[in-house]
């Protein structure tokens, strides 16, 4: 699914390491123990989670992406690649088995995002952590969002409300990726393009994001291209 989105939310490339390292780093030690990567795509974020997790369950419903995911981790015993949705995961493995789950750039594709959050809650042990990372701000919605099937973009208030409706205790909700706002706005709203050129994405990942993410560690920015939240199963 969409957790392999690039800094501007489009596609997936193995060379986009800084973006996925940044996402994993947002949640610190909360992503420890047995961790589910919900909508793992080809496994770029799952790879980053291995530095914190003792075991990663990489869950992906798309057949083509799942084959790439399975190939990536064929010789990595700490990663279990699972083909299916959170519903099929629960049917196969039961409830209350996970220490943490991360859902990155997935909820915005789903009509019933609260229903999905409720099922993720069922998969967690009591006290287990859910890390959520999604696109932010409805005013940024444009042709780029349409091209990748986004149903919505979130505010901090909306994401908190959806998590609480699903039964989570929300520890924090924060905006991030302020540097990505202007390129996304110009490309998707002004120029109305449906893709961003790969060279621009590489420049952002290698040079812009590493600097911007260091600044955002120290400053709580009031706006951003994305919004992240950390919640717990009570």
C-alpha positions in Angstrom: 0.0 0.0 0.0 1.0 3.6 0.5 3.6 3.4 3.3 6.2 3.4 0.5 5.2 7.0 -0.3 8.1 9.3 -1.1 8.6 12.7 0.7 5.8 14.2 -1.3 3.6 11.1 -1.0 4.2 9.5 -4.4 5.4 6.1 -5.4 8.4 4.3 -3.8 12.1 4.1 -4.4 14.7 2.2 -2.4 17.1 5.2 -2.5 14.6 7.3 -0.4 16.2 6.2 2.9 16.1 9.6 4.7 12.3 9.9 4.5 11.6 6.5 6.0 14.3 6.8 8.6 12.7 10.2 9.6 9.3 8.6 9.9 10.6 5.7 12.1 12.5 8.2 14.2 9.4 10.3 15.0 8.1 7.7 17.3 11.4 6.7 19.1 11.3 3.7 21.5 7.6 3.3 21.1 8.2 1.1 18.1 9.9 -1.7 20.1 9.2 -5.4 20.6 6.9 -7.1 18.0 5.9 -4.4 15.6 3.4 -4.4 12.7 4.1 -2.4 9.6 0.6 -1.8 8.4 0.6 -1.4 4.6 4.3 -2.2 4.3 4.5 -1.8 0.5 7.9 -3.1 -0.6 9.3 -2.9 2.9 11.4 0.3 3.0 9.9 1.4 6.3 10.0 -2.2 7.7 13.8 -2.2 7.1 14.1 1.0 9.2 12.0 -0.5 12.0 14.5 -3.3 12.5 16.8 -1.0 14.4 14.2 -0.7 17.2 11.9 -3.8 16.9 12.8 -7.3 17.9 10.5 -8.6 15.2 8.6 -6.9 12.4 5.4 -8.2 10.8 5.2 -6.6 7.3 1.5 -6.6 6.2 0.7 -5.8 2.6 -2.6 -6.4 0.7 -1.3 -5.7 -2.9 -0.1 -8.8 -4.6 2.6 -7.2 -6.7 4.0 -5.2 -3.8 3.8 -8.2 -1.6 6.1 -10.2 -3.9 8.7 -7.5 -3.7 8.3 -7.4 0.0 8.7 -11.2 0.4 11.8 -11.1 -1.8 13.4 -8.3 0.2 13.1 -10.2 3.5 13.4 -13.8 2.3 16.7 -14.2 4.3 15.8 -12.0 7.2 14.3 -14.1 10.0 13.2 -11.1 12.1 10.7 -10.0 9.5 7.6 -11.9 8.6 5.9 -10.8 5.4 2.1 -11.3 5.4 -0.1 -10.9 2.4 -3.5 -9.4 3.4 -5.3 -6.7 5.3 -5.6 -6.0 9.0 -8.8 -8.0 9.0 -7.1 -11.1 7.5 -4.2 -10.6 10.0 -6.6 -10.7 12.9 -8.3 -13.8 11.5 -5.0 -15.6 11.1 -3.1 -14.5 14.2 -5.8 -13.3 16.6 -6.0 -10.3 18.8 -3.6 -8.7 21.4 -0.4 -10.0 19.9 1.6 -6.9 19.1 3.6 -4.5 21.2 3.3 -1.7 18.5 2.0 -0.9 15.1 2.9 1.8 12.6 0.4 2.9 9.9 2.2 5.3 7.5 0.4 6.9 4.6 -2.4 4.3 4.6 -5.5 5.7 6.4 -6.0 8.5 3.9 -6.8 5.9 1.3 -9.5 4.2 3.3 -13.2 5.2 3.3 -13.6 3.8 6.8 -10.5 5.0 8.6 -12.0 4.7 12.1 -12.9 1.0 11.4 -9.3 0.3 10.4 -8.0 2.0 13.5 -10.4 -0.1 15.7 -9.0 -3.3 14.1 -5.4 -2.1 14.7 -6.3 -1.5 18.3 -7.6 -5.1 18.5 -4.2 -6.4 17.3 -2.3 -4.6 20.1 -1.6 -5.8 23.6 -3.0 -3.5 26.4 -0.7 -0.5 26.5 0.6 -1.2 23.0 1.5 1.8 20.8 0.1 2.9 17.5 2.1 5.3 15.4 0.2 7.0 12.6 1.6 9.2 9.8 -0.7 10.7 7.2 -1.0 13.7 4.8 -2.1 17.0 6.4 -4.3 20.0 5.7 -7.3 19.8 3.3 -6.2 23.0 1.6 -3.2 21.2 0.1 -5.4 18.5 -1.5 -4.9 18.6 -5.3 -4.0 16.6 -8.4 -1.1 14.8 -6.6 -3.5 13.5 -4.0 -6.0 12.4 -6.6 -3.3 10.6 -8.6 -2.5 8.3 -5.6 -6.1 7.8 -4.4 -6.2 9.9 -1.3 -9.7 10.2 0.3 -8.7 13.0 2.6 -5.9 15.0 4.3 -6.0 15.4 8.1 -5.6 18.1 10.7 -4.3 17.5 14.1 -7.8 17.9 15.5 -9.3 15.4 13.0 -6.6 12.7 13.5 -6.9 13.0 17.3 -10.7 12.7 17.0 -10.5 9.6 14.8 -8.1 7.9 17.1 -10.2 8.7 20.2 -13.3 7.4 18.4 -11.5 4.1 17.7 -10.8 3.8 21.5 -7.2 5.0 21.7 -5.6 7.2 24.3 -3.7 9.8 22.3 -0.3 10.8 23.7 0.6 13.4 21.1 -0.3 14.7 17.6 2.2 16.9 15.7 2.6 18.4 12.2 5.8 17.7 10.3 7.5 18.2 7.0 7.0 21.9 6.6 9.6 22.0 3.9 7.4 19.8 1.6 4.4 22.1 1.7 5.4 24.6 -1.0 6.6 22.0 -3.6 3.4 20.0 -3.0 1.2 23.1 -3.2 2.8 24.4 -6.4 2.9 21.0 -8.2 -0.6 19.8 -7.1 -2.7 22.9 -6.8 -1.0 25.5 -9.1 0.4 23.4 -11.9 -2.1 20.6 -11.3 0.5 17.9 -12.2 0.0 14.3 -11.3 3.6 13.4 -10.5 6.8 14.9 -9.2 10.0 14.3 -11.2 12.4 11.7 -9.6 15.4 14.1 -9.6 13.4 16.6 -7.5 12.5 13.8 -5.1 16.1 12.7 -4.7 17.2 16.2 -4.0 14.6 16.6 -1.3 15.4 13.3 0.3 19.2 13.7 0.3 19.6 17.4 1.0 16.4 19.1 2.1 14.7 16.6 4.4 17.8 15.8 6.6 18.3 19.5 7.4 14.6 20.2 7.9 14.0 17.2 10.1 16.8 18.3 12.5 15.2 21.7 12.8 11.8 20.1 13.5 13.3 18.0 16.4 13.7 21.2 18.3 10.8 23.3 17.1 7.1 22.3 17.3 5.9 23.7 13.9 2.3 24.8 13.6 1.8 23.5 10.1 3.2 20.8 7.8 2.6 18.5 4.8 2.1 15.6 7.2 0.7 15.0 10.6 1.9 12.2 13.0 0.3 10.8 16.2 1.3 8.4 18.9 -1.6 6.6 20.6 -2.0 3.7 23.1 -4.5 0.9 23.6 -5.8 1.6 27.1 
